[in-house]
C-alpha cells in the first residue's frame, strides 16, 4: 500500500469501510436479503424462502435473462468491431480530426440514454430501414450506447502502444494487413477483452432506452425487474436483480481470465 505506517493503514481501511459499506455494499445486501424474504415489516426480513429464485430461473424470467444475454453479447461484439475500427482509423488522423472523431463517439453517453432511445425510435420507425417492433432496434440502441466505451478503451491502448513492433515488422517486409492482424491486434488483445467486458456489463443493465424500444417478444431482464417492482412484487424483483448481477459477474469473470492469458502472451 502507499500508506506505510500502521496507523495510516488503519485509517485508510476505516475510511474505506465507512464509505464502501453504506454506499455500495449495504444496498446490495438489502436486495439479497429481500430476494429470500416473503415479508418485511420490521427491521429485518422474515419468512425465508427460495421460491423467488425458482420462479426467476424458469418461464418468462428465464426467457428475459436469455434475451438480455443475447442482446448484450451481440451489442458488445458490434461495439467492439466498430469501436476498434474507428480507433485504428483515428490513430492515423491529425490531432483536430481525431478530437472530432472522439467527440462523435462520446456523444451518445454525453446525453441521457432515453434521448438515444428516442432518437433510434424516430430514425428507424419509417422506411427504408424499419426496425421498430423488432429485436434489432434494441440491439442497435445498446450498440450505440456502449460503442463509446469500446472506442475509448482501444484508443487509449493505441496511444500507449510502442510503435517499435510495427516498425520492425514493416522493416522486415510485412504488409500492412499482416502488421495489423499479427502485430497490432494481438498487442491490443488485453484492451479488447477489457472493452468487451465493460460493454457487456453496461448492456446487461441498460433500462432507459430499452423501455422505449423493446417489442413484446423481446423483453430484457432489467425491464422485467422494473415491471415486477412497479407492480409491488418487490421480493420477486429482488431475486431477478440478484440473478442479473450473478450472471453479469460470471461473464466478467470469464472475460477477465481470457484477459489474463492474453496479457501473459
C-alpha positions in Angstrom: 0.0 0.0 0.0 1.0 3.6 -0.5 0.4 4.2 3.3 3.3 2.7 5.2 2.6 3.5 8.8 0.3 1.2 10.8 -1.9 4.0 12.0 -2.2 5.3 8.4 -3.3 1.9 7.1 -5.9 1.5 9.8 -7.2 5.0 9.0 -7.3 4.2 5.3 -9.2 0.9 5.9 -11.6 2.7 8.3 -12.4 5.4 5.7 -12.8 2.8 3.1 -15.3 0.8 5.3 -17.2 3.9 6.2 -17.6 4.9 2.5 -17.9 1.5 0.9 -20.4 -0.2 3.3 -23.3 2.3 3.3 -22.9 3.5 -0.3 -22.2 0.2 -2.2 -22.3 -3.0 0.0 -25.4 -2.2 2.1 -27.8 -1.7 -0.8 -26.7 -4.9 -2.5 -27.1 -6.8 0.8 -30.6 -5.4 1.2 -31.5 -6.6 -2.3 -30.0 -10.0 -1.5 -31.9 -10.3 1.8 -35.2 -9.2 0.1 -34.8 -11.9 -2.5 -35.1 -14.6 0.2 -38.0 -13.0 2.1 -41.7 -13.2 2.0 -42.4 -10.4 4.4 -40.5 -7.3 5.6 -42.5 -5.4 8.2 -39.7 -4.8 10.7 -36.0 -4.0 10.7 -35.2 -7.4 9.1 -36.9 -9.5 6.5 -38.9 -12.6 7.6 -40.3 -15.8 6.1 -37.2 -17.1 4.3 -37.9 -18.9 1.1 -36.2 -19.8 -2.2 -39.4 -19.7 -4.3 -38.5 -16.4 -5.8 -35.3 -17.9 -7.3 -37.3 -20.9 -8.5 -39.5 -18.5 -10.4 -36.5 -16.4 -11.6 -34.9 -19.2 -13.5 -37.8 -20.6 -15.4 -40.6 -19.5 -17.7 -40.8 -15.8 -18.7 -38.0 -14.8 -16.4 -35.6 -17.3 -17.9 -36.6 -16.1 -21.4 -35.9 -12.5 -20.2 -32.5 -13.5 -19.0 -31.7 -15.2 -22.3 -32.9 -12.1 -24.1 -30.5 -9.9 -22.1 -27.6 -12.2 -22.7 -28.2 -12.3 -26.5 -28.6 -8.6 -26.6 -25.5 -7.9 -24.5 -23.3 -10.3 -26.5 -24.5 -9.0 -29.8 -24.2 -5.4 -28.8 -20.7 -5.9 -27.3 -19.4 -7.7 -30.4 -20.8 -5.0 -32.7 -19.5 -2.2 -30.4 -16.1 -3.9 -30.3 -15.9 -4.2 -34.0 -17.0 -0.6 -34.8 -15.1 0.9 -31.9 -11.8 -0.9 -32.8 -12.1 0.0 -36.4 -12.7 3.7 -35.6 -9.9 3.8 -33.1 -7.5 2.3 -35.6 -8.6 4.7 -38.3 -8.5 7.6 -35.8 -4.9 6.8 -34.9 -3.8 7.8 -38.4 -5.6 11.1 -38.3 -4.3 14.5 -37.2 -5.0 16.0 -33.8 -8.1 18.0 -34.6 -9.7 15.3 -36.8 -9.1 12.7 -34.0 -10.7 15.0 -31.4 -13.8 15.4 -33.7 -14.0 11.6 -34.1 -13.7 11.1 -30.3 -16.4 13.6 -29.7 -18.8 11.9 -32.2 -18.3 8.6 -30.4 -18.8 10.1 -27.0 -21.9 11.9 -27.9 -24.3 9.0 -27.1 -23.0 8.9 -23.5 -23.0 12.6 -23.1 -26.8 12.7 -23.3 -29.3 10.7 -21.3 -29.8 7.2 -22.7 -33.6 7.9 -23.0 -32.7 10.5 -25.6 -30.7 7.9 -27.5 -33.7 5.6 -27.3 -36.0 8.3 -28.7 -33.6 9.1 -31.5 -33.3 5.5 -32.5 -37.1 5.1 -32.3 -37.7 8.1 -34.6 -34.9 7.3 -37.0 -35.9 3.6 -37.6 -39.7 3.7 -37.5 -40.0 4.6 -41.1 -38.9 3.0 -44.4 -36.4 2.3 -45.9 -35.0 0.9 -42.7 -37.9 -0.1 -40.5 -36.7 -1.7 -37.2 -39.4 -0.6 -34.8 -41.1 -3.5 -33.3 -38.2 -5.9 -33.8 -35.4 -7.1 -31.6 -32.9 -5.4 -33.8 -33.8 -1.9 -32.7 -33.0 -2.9 -29.1 -29.6 -4.4 -30.1 -28.9 -1.3 -32.2 -29.6 1.1 -29.3 -27.4 -0.9 -26.9 -24.6 -0.9 -29.5 -24.8 2.8 -29.9 -24.7 3.3 -26.1 -21.7 1.1 -25.5 -19.6 1.7 -28.6 -18.1 4.8 -27.0 -16.5 2.8 -24.2 -15.0 0.3 -26.7 -13.6 3.2 -28.8 -12.1 5.0 -25.9 -10.6 1.8 -24.4 -8.9 0.8 -27.7 -7.9 4.4 -28.5 -6.1 4.7 -25.1 -4.3 1.4 -25.7 -3.2 2.5 -29.1 -1.7 5.7 -27.6 0.4 3.5 -25.2 1.4 1.0 -27.9 5.1 1.1 -28.7 5.5 1.7 -32.4 8.7 -0.2 -32.5 7.0 -3.5 -33.0 5.1 -2.3 -36.1 8.2 -0.6 -37.5 10.2 -3.8 -37.0 7.6 -5.8 -38.8 7.3 -3.3 -41.6 11.1 -3.2 -41.9 11.1 -6.9 -42.4 8.8 -6.6 -45.4 5.4 -7.3 -43.7 2.4 -6.0 -45.5 0.1 -3.5 -43.6 -2.6 -6.2 -43.3 -0.1 -8.6 -41.8 1.1 -5.9 -39.3 -2.5 -5.2 -38.3 -3.6 -8.9 -37.8 -0.4 -10.3 -36.4 1.2 -7.4 -34.6 -1.2 -4.6 -33.6 -4.3 -6.6 -32.7 -2.5 -9.3 -30.6 -0.9 -6.4 -28.6 -4.3 -4.9 -28.2 -6.0 -8.1 -27.0 -6.0 -7.3 -23.3 -7.7 -3.9 -24.0 -10.1 -5.6 -26.4 -11.1 -8.1 -23.7 -11.5 -5.3 -21.1 -13.6 -3.3 -23.5 -15.8 -6.3 -24.3 -16.4 -6.9 -20.6 -17.3 -3.3 -19.9 -19.7 -3.2 -22.9 -21.3 -6.4 -21.8 -21.9 -5.2 -18.3 -23.3 -1.9 -19.4 -25.7 -3.5 -21.9 -26.9 -6.0 -19.3 -28.0 -3.2 -17.0 -29.4 -0.8 -19.6 -33.0 0.2 -18.9 -34.0 3.7 -20.0 -33.5 3.3 -23.8 -34.7 -0.3 -23.7 -38.0 0.8 -22.1 -38.8 2.9 -25.2 -37.9 0.3 -27.8 -38.5 -3.3 -26.7 -41.2 -5.3 -28.5 -43.4 -7.7 -26.6 -41.4 -10.7 -27.8 -38.0 -9.3 -26.8 -38.2 -8.4 -23.1 -34.8 -8.0 -21.4 -34.4 -8.8 -17.8 -33.9 -5.2 -16.5 -37.4 -4.3 -17.9 -38.9 -7.4 -16.2 -37.3 -6.3 -12.9 -38.8 -2.8 -13.3 -42.2 -4.1 -14.1 -42.1 -6.6 -11.2 -41.2 -3.9 -8.6 -43.6 -1.4 -10.2 -46.4 -3.8 -9.6 -45.4 -4.3 -6.0 -43.6 -7.6 -6.4 -40.5 -6.4 -4.5 -39.2 -9.7 -3.4 -39.6 -11.3 -6.9 -37.9 -8.3 -8.4 -35.0 -8.6 -5.9 -34.4 -12.2 -6.9 -34.4 -11.3 -10.5 -31.9 -8.5 -9.8 -29.6 -11.0 -7.9 -29.8 -13.3 -10.9 -28.9 -10.5 -13.2 -25.9 -9.4 -11.1 -24.7 -13.0 -10.7 -24.9 -13.7 -14.4 -23.1 -10.5 -15.3 -20.3 -11.2 -12.7 -19.8 -14.7 -14.0 -19.4 -13.5 -17.6 -17.0 -10.8 -16.4 -15.0 -13.4 -14.5 -14.7 -15.4 -17.7 -13.6 -12.4 -19.7 -11.0 -11.5 -17.0 -9.5 -14.9 -17.3 -9.1 -14.5 -21.1 -7.6 -11.1 -20.5 -5.1 -12.6 -18.1 -4.0 -15.2 -20.6 -3.7 -12.5 -23.3 -1.5 -10.3 -21.0 0.7 -13.3 -20.3 1.2 -13.9 -24.1 
